[in-house]
Amino acid sequence: MAARCNSRWSLSGMTALVTGGTRGIGHATVEELAEMGATVHTCSRNEEELNQRLQEWKSKGFKVSGSVCDASSREQRVQLMEKVSSIFDGKLNILINNVGTNIRKPTVDYTAEEYSGIMSTNLESSYHLSQLAHPLLKASGNSSIVFISSVAGLVHLFSGSIYGATKGAINQLTKNLACEWAKDNIRVNCVAPWYIKTSLVKTLLENKEFLDRVVSRTPLKRPGEPEEVSSLVAFLCLPAASYITGQIICVDGGMTITLSLKSAIQLHESLTMSLVKVKSKSHQAECGSHPNTHACHGVSREVCTTSWSFLIGPRTTLLIFPTTWYSPIKRKDQANGPDRPLAFNVSTSHQLLRLHVGYMSLS
Ligand SMILES: NC(=O)c1ccc[n+]([C@@H]2O[C@H](COP(=O)([O-])OP(=O)(O)OC[C@H]3O[C@@H](n4cnc5c(N)ncnc54)[C@H](OP(=O)(O)O)[C@@H]3O)[C@@H](O)[C@H]2O)c1
């Protein structure tokens, strides 16, 4: 029993490449994987810092080597993978695509160079390194890729549209590769953090106003630590995670589970007064033709034709209708008087949240 446990929860004998391992999430991941028994190769651009880290890891007894490599350069990525192939005998069990960068600006202010820089560092490097690693991962017979994406690839944040686009693309790439490479016994997953205390966001989090905004959107009321991300990354690489593939898992203190509801409340505040004045007629056609309204949420056509639905996010529909016409959420003490209670249903692909918001006249 103990031996089975040990092998399921150990990376002993495995080889790993972690990009960007000298600081932040990459650094924590190198240590996590090495502590669990993996032999790790990492890379970064700053040679001095890389050598310092390699010394530290050596003194901790970790088996870690490193290369200077700018992951945004196609040529250097090829050289990196050649090195990895030579030190690990053409086989690799784990690829962690961690390198990423950001420039925060309004969309109209980005230059072409900034666009290319963020795209090549975040998306192209992950894509190309996965391509280059494929024969090595396949040769190992049992392997795993983990992308470090971001919650910015799932929901809108104040972190810039290019960054969000690269992370959204990585999320989708995770699903494509998980299906395409499952036959090669390569699992592909993605970890999407919210604010984590690293050098990438140090200046931002030192700004009290910014930190307050982050904390106010986080149920756990704090930013995360790099080790709170690396623990999940390592888990996804373990034999214990052998049936998990194609998943995007948030490490976000609960931030993403609150966002839809919050958006809906804000939307409600701005829309409610004008909505009640609108006659339902113009909405009947729109609502009746809305595919999700009937299929996903079990709302009857009768209710639907007397309600309003708005797509307020990629996976979120806000349904507004009088509860007196929708018996499952009608409260016993509510009479069919002129003041009818309204229910705001916030539906996502995962769940249906109901928010009873009070009374409003529809007459
Ligand atoms: N921190 C957050 O709040 C947060 C939130 C969501 C997602 N993420 C994602 O998590 C990943 C890691 O971020 P982090 O916060 O740990 O960043 P970080 O503290 O800035 O560390 C980045 C690491 O990657 C290396 N690196 C950066 N650009 C590189 C390049 N072009 N080629 C090779 N190495 C490079 C850096 O070393 P050199 O500079 O010496 O190259 C460093 O080791 C990124 O993909 C980021 O988008 C972070």
The ligand as a Tripos MOL2 file, in Angstrom:
@<TRIPOS>MOLECULE
LIG
   48    52     1     0     0
SMALL
NO_CHARGES

@<TRIPOS>ATOM
      1 N1          2.2690   36.8240  -11.1540 N.am      1 LIG1
      2 C1          0.9770   36.8740  -11.4770 C.2       1 LIG1
      3 O1          0.1710   37.5630  -10.8430 O.2       1 LIG1
      4 C2          0.4810   36.0340  -12.6160 C.ar      1 LIG1
      5 C3         -0.8970   35.9180  -12.7780 C.ar      1 LIG1
      6 C4         -1.4010   35.1630  -13.8150 C.ar      1 LIG1
      7 C5         -0.5260   34.5210  -14.6780 C.ar      1 LIG1
      8 N2          0.8240   34.6650  -14.5110 N.ar      1 LIG1
      9 C6          1.6820   33.9760  -15.4740 C.3       1 LIG1
     10 O2          2.6250   33.1720  -14.7970 O.3       1 LIG1
     11 C7          3.8020   33.0580  -15.5790 C.3       1 LIG1
     12 C8          5.0120   33.3860  -14.7180 C.3       1 LIG1
     13 O3          4.8530   34.7080  -14.2400 O.3       1 LIG1
     14 P1          5.6200   35.2670  -12.9700 P.3       1 LIG1
     15 O4          4.6980   36.1750  -12.3100 O.co2     1 LIG1
     16 O5          6.2270   34.1610  -12.1990 O.co2     1 LIG1
     17 O6          6.7550   36.1140  -13.7120 O.3       1 LIG1
     18 P2          8.1510   36.6770  -13.1960 P.3       1 LIG1
     19 O7          8.1830   36.8200  -11.7280 O.co2     1 LIG1
     20 O8          8.3970   37.8920  -14.0290 O.co2     1 LIG1
     21 O9          9.1810   35.5470  -13.6130 O.3       1 LIG1
     22 C9          9.3320   35.2670  -14.9710 C.3       1 LIG1
     23 C10        10.4260   34.2480  -15.1700 C.3       1 LIG1
     24 O10        10.4810   33.9590  -16.5590 O.3       1 LIG1
     25 C11        11.7420   34.3920  -17.0900 C.3       1 LIG1
     26 N3         11.4860   34.9810  -18.3900 N.ar      1 LIG1
     27 C12        10.7330   36.0660  -18.6870 C.ar      1 LIG1
     28 N4         10.7340   36.2950  -19.9980 N.ar      1 LIG1
     29 C13        11.5080   35.3280  -20.5490 C.ar      1 LIG1
     30 C14        11.9070   35.0340  -21.8640 C.ar      1 LIG1
     31 N5         11.5220   35.7830  -22.9070 N.pl3     1 LIG1
     32 N6         12.6900   33.9600  -22.0770 N.ar      1 LIG1
     33 C15        13.1050   33.2030  -21.0500 C.ar      1 LIG1
     34 N7         12.7770   33.4310  -19.7690 N.ar      1 LIG1
     35 C16        11.9840   34.4890  -19.5390 C.ar      1 LIG1
     36 C17        12.2980   35.3770  -16.0830 C.3       1 LIG1
     37 O11        13.7190   35.4300  -16.1180 O.3       1 LIG1
     38 P3         14.4750   36.5200  -17.0770 P.3       1 LIG1
     39 O12        13.7660   37.8160  -16.9120 O.co2     1 LIG1
     40 O13        15.8850   36.5230  -16.5860 O.co2     1 LIG1
     41 O14        14.3730   35.9920  -18.4550 O.co2     1 LIG1
     42 C18        11.8000   34.7440  -14.7850 C.3       1 LIG1
     43 O15        12.5850   33.6460  -14.4230 O.3       1 LIG1
     44 C19         3.6040   34.0010  -16.7630 C.3       1 LIG1
     45 O16         3.1840   33.2680  -17.8860 O.3       1 LIG1
     46 C20         2.5130   34.9280  -16.3110 C.3       1 LIG1
     47 O17         1.7740   35.4540  -17.3760 O.3       1 LIG1
     48 C21         1.3420   35.3970  -13.5130 C.ar      1 LIG1
@<TRIPOS>BOND
     1     1     2 1
     2     2     3 2
     3     2     4 1
     4     4     5 ar
     5     4    48 ar
     6     5     6 ar
     7     6     7 ar
     8     7     8 ar
     9     8     9 1
    10     8    48 ar
    11     9    10 1
    12     9    46 1
    13    10    11 1
    14    11    12 1
    15    11    44 1
    16    12    13 1
    17    13    14 1
    18    14    15 2
    19    14    16 1
    20    14    17 1
    21    17    18 1
    22    18    19 2
    23    18    20 1
    24    18    21 1
    25    21    22 1
    26    22    23 1
    27    23    24 1
    28    23    42 1
    29    24    25 1
    30    25    26 1
    31    25    36 1
    32    26    27 ar
    33    26    35 ar
    34    27    28 ar
    35    28    29 ar
    36    29    30 ar
    37    29    35 ar
    38    30    31 1
    39    30    32 ar
    40    32    33 ar
    41    33    34 ar
    42    34    35 ar
    43    36    37 1
    44    36    42 1
    45    37    38 1
    46    38    39 2
    47    38    40 1
    48    38    41 1
    49    42    43 1
    50    44    45 1
    51    44    46 1
    52    46    47 1
@<TRIPOS>SUBSTRUCTURE
     1 LIG1         1 GROUP 0 **** ****
